[in-house]
Amino acid sequence: MGLVSGIFTWPMLPVKGLVRLAEMIQDQADRELRNPAAVRRRLEEIEAARAAGQITEEEERQAVERVLRLATGR
């Protein structure tokens, strides 16, 4: 099994490595999205943009909903 299976599985190693790398990147992105400090910072940035008149009240509401949806994974 060793030599024969090695011949057939060897070409798939780069694909498996790429899949693992993508999984690691996804895990890191999920951790950053759910980090309470990062969520708070994004919400503060939205609030500051609203206070400065850069976005409307409706845009603020939508942005807050989007941040909270991402933070909760829904």
C-alpha distance (Angstrom), angle and dihedral (degrees) to the residues before:
residue distance angle dihedral
M1 . . .
G2 3.81 . .
L3 3.79 101.4 .
V4 3.79 97.0 34.0
S5 3.80 94.9 45.2
G6 3.81 89.9 44.8
I7 3.79 91.1 55.3
F8 3.79 91.8 51.8
T9 3.81 98.3 40.6
W10 3.81 98.2 41.8
P11 3.83 95.0 78.6
M12 3.83 89.1 55.1
L13 3.81 95.5 56.6
P14 3.83 95.1 90.0
V15 3.80 89.8 50.8
K16 3.80 92.0 49.0
G17 3.80 89.8 48.8
L18 3.78 91.5 50.0
V19 3.80 91.6 49.2
R20 3.81 90.7 50.2
L21 3.81 90.8 49.3
A22 3.81 90.7 50.7
E23 3.81 89.9 50.2
M24 3.80 91.1 51.2
I25 3.81 91.8 49.5
Q26 3.82 90.6 48.5
D27 3.82 91.3 50.2
Q28 3.80 91.5 50.7
A29 3.81 92.1 47.8
D30 3.81 90.6 49.9
R31 3.81 91.4 50.8
E32 3.80 91.1 50.3
L33 3.80 93.3 47.2
R34 3.79 91.7 51.9
N35 3.80 96.6 42.1
P36 3.83 105.4 120.5
A37 3.80 92.7 -142.4
A38 3.81 91.9 52.1
V39 3.81 91.9 46.9
R40 3.80 90.9 49.9
R41 3.82 90.9 48.3
R42 3.82 91.8 51.8
L43 3.80 91.2 48.1
E44 3.81 90.4 49.7
E45 3.81 90.3 50.1
I46 3.80 89.9 52.4
E47 3.80 91.1 48.6
A48 3.81 91.1 49.1
A49 3.81 91.4 49.8
R50 3.81 89.9 52.1
A51 3.81 92.1 47.8
A52 3.82 89.8 50.3
G53 3.80 90.8 50.8
Q54 3.79 93.8 -116.7
I55 3.80 93.5 125.0
T56 3.79 134.3 28.4
E57 3.77 125.6 -115.0
E58 3.80 89.9 -104.0
E59 3.82 91.9 51.0
E60 3.80 88.9 49.4
R61 3.81 91.3 52.0
Q62 3.81 91.6 49.0
A63 3.81 92.9 47.0
V64 3.81 92.2 49.5
E65 3.81 90.8 49.1
R66 3.82 90.5 49.6
V67 3.82 92.5 50.4
L68 3.78 92.6 47.6
R69 3.81 92.2 45.8
L70 3.82 90.6 52.5
A71 3.81 91.8 45.2
T72 3.79 92.7 52.9
G73 3.79 95.5 40.2
R74 3.79 95.0 -122.4
